């Protein structure tokens, strides 16, 4: 059985854990602030994924959001995992959260699997083989931003970035039809890959937020980099600009 098929089976099981969640508020606590939450289900899903994924690739590094000690994921094989992206949404039962798994080799994403368990959308990509949702090919849009909608994240854990975030949002809003703030970065990146959004930015994202989505976007014909135009590091937080080819150049025009 192909590796990506095995990963999809594992993520589907993890999705069942998310959907089984009950009384989430009672098992939720703050990490760094009221905006930065973790639940018992984040930990349960991550522990499940760590056990199952490392059984598939025993020599891989596991780089998860809730992992206390993290190794460098840019050397050798490495799983970069977000057990529940959109935890604040999950706690509030908004139905806008996802599980994200990327498998990298020497800092290069080779496989990506993202599950939206609420809509039963399974996004998959293997380097050089295209991007898919539920087995159907996906592609970024061809719309210019003047006719399109962009997504944005607010970097809620870092208040020092709020002013810059709102300024970039205003500049993009002036050029577009509208924007969306969904609260789960990997689903925003999947929306760009699927052509539903025409661009996305955030002033600070962690590797588990962008690793899988980055491969989905490039395999769907889009572009992704930092806002400064650098390649994504995958080992630490960075800014993000993702778009179709038509809107790639706007990144340079919205800088401070």
Secondary structure, 3 states (H helix, E strand, C coil): CCHHHHHHHHHHHHHHHHHCCCCHHHHEEEEEECCEEEEHHHHHHHHHHHHHHHHHCCCCEEEECCCCCCCCCCCCEEEEEEEEECHHHHHCCCCCCEEEEEEEECCEEEEEEEEECCCCEEEEEECCCCEEECCEECCCCCCCHHHCEEEECCCCCCHHHHHHHHHHHHHHHHHCCEEECCCCHHHHHHHHHCCCCCEEEEEEECHHHHHHHHHHHHHCCCEEECCCCCCCCCCCCEEEEEECCCCCCHHHHCCC
